[in-house]
Amino acid sequence: MTFPSIIGTETEYGISIKNVKEQDPVGASLLVVNSYKDRDAERVVWDYDQETPMMDARGFITEGETSLLKEDDNSVINDILINGGRYYVDHAHPEYCTPECTTARDIVVYEKAGDLILDFSRLNAEATLPAEQEIIIYKNNTDYKGHSYGSHENYLFPREIEFQDLVDGLIPFFVTRQIIAGSGKVGSENNTDPADFQISQRADFFETEVGLSTMVARPIINTRDEPHANDQVYRRLHVIVGDSNMSEFSIYLKIGITSLVLRLIQKGVLKDQFKLIDPVSDMKKVSRDLTCRQKLNLNNGLQQSPIELQRSYLDLIHKFIPFDQLSETDQDILSKWDFTLRELELDPMRLDQHLDWVIKKRLLEAYTDRHGFDWKDSRVRMIDLQYHDLRPDKGLYLRLLKNGRIVTIVNREEVVEAITQPPTDTRAYFRGTCLRKFTQDIYSVSWNSMVFCIDDSALDKVFMDRPHFGSKALVGDLLNCDSARQLVEKIRLANDRLDQVGDLSPNEAGGIKDVV
Amino acid sequence: MSSDEHQEQEEKTTQTTEQQRTSDTENIQPDTEITEKGEEIKDDLDRLLDEIDEILEEDSEEFVENYIQRGGE
């Protein structure tokens, strides 16, 4: 049996308000997140009981503070969306998490829906401010002064695979994946070697190979072991090494090729054959090599360029994953990966309608050529930042898109629909549909649970420990009822057929567990 | 597998790879087309550069300096 593909992304956005005396990013983020409403109802709170962010994949728990919020604060910070995703304030940034998806294409749709949600929120929030104040939201990862904020990817993965196999197989892949997934950046940060322009926004911030932290001494492989699902069966690979992408093509390939490499690791064929001698400094080296051809030193004495290393992974997938196990989307991803590597070999600038870093480089070069500016000019840095601006009239990526200068993967209609419709093939369907139909009877939500509170009676907690269950096919009939009370009763009665309707239970046999 | 079969298999593989290459390289056009495409891109870019001059945040020096975020994640 093929292990189910479950993927989700988290995006932290940069935020700034024009014409204020003092920037208050926490206040601005709260304003923006609270200016969005996808249904007419009180907010549901986020259930932090289900979270274990300090659990380390290497088999231990790190001491640290976990946040438990008062109910009022909780609903001010959190919004759980009827598309199954989550929208909240994380530290000093608005953050959007896609619902659980099964394909790279769906991730593109739901990530782009998130960008629209942020822009709607911005417009609503701005209407409450004095006329001269403007809110600007950037989908990027740095303020260019050493402060980075994240773009995280999550992939469900079988528990039985050795974590070391993930580390060995993924480090060389991630170090070189930037040539496809980088968003481009003017300058350098974090005491790294100078650069006029580099491929990745985030490469300068990675200082270790493996670790739990996401905020300091960032690791190429993050060990957070919090599957938000049955932890006997699953682990979640929490990838923090990527950039936020504007380009749909970059998102699609980044997510698609990573999913395929994870399948390769599950087959046990990757191991440490591409082990790099110095991956941490290679991260920065690759980011600064705009030809993508400079050789990296491997432990086995060989040298390979980033393009060659990516090609090696692609070849192994062709060799070890049988054709009949590749979906149409998988095949499309492999073909686009191959196309991208061949174009990069010929001349990376051929991808100036596909990859963020190349699109941005083309734009910056044209601008500096026209005006004779050098790379340190503030207008050049402004273009870099404004490329990520989510305002349709001001954002430079969005202007290029409007002018037909960008290759796309999905269409606008499906993105707009994804603002209010959950994916139909994961538990996000159950979550999103319940929130749409029965919000007033839901007390709290987490990724793998939902607490109903009907007429102020005892709370009923429904666990959803298998993310590929809870789909329309499995729970469509169950959700076909007029009230939450009816739904809860149906689930209770369905105890003996829970295996059919989905894993809405804390264990294989259970049903609803009364928590009060 | 006999050596004949093996050869046949290899030929098939080569054929498929070549077909794949051909279909995937449709974007690589003859020189004149590349020049025309290049001109088109340049015109597009010129238009966008005109737009950028209009929409770029004013006081970019100050704006970029004041854009300070807290680290996240």
Interface residues (C-beta under 8 A of the other chain):
Chain A: E12 G14 I15 S16 Q23 P25 D90 H91 A92 H93 E95 T142 D143 Y144 K145 H147 S148 Y149 G150 H152 T214 M215 I240 S335 D338 F339 R342 L346 D352 R362 L363 A366 Y367 R370 S378 R379 R381 M382 I383 L385 Q386 D393 K394 L396 R399 L400 N403 R405
Chain B: Q20 D24 T25 I28 I41 D44 L45 D46 R47 L48 L49 E51 I52 I55 L56 E57 S60 E61 F63 V64 E65 N66 Y67 I68 Q69 R70 G71 G72 E73
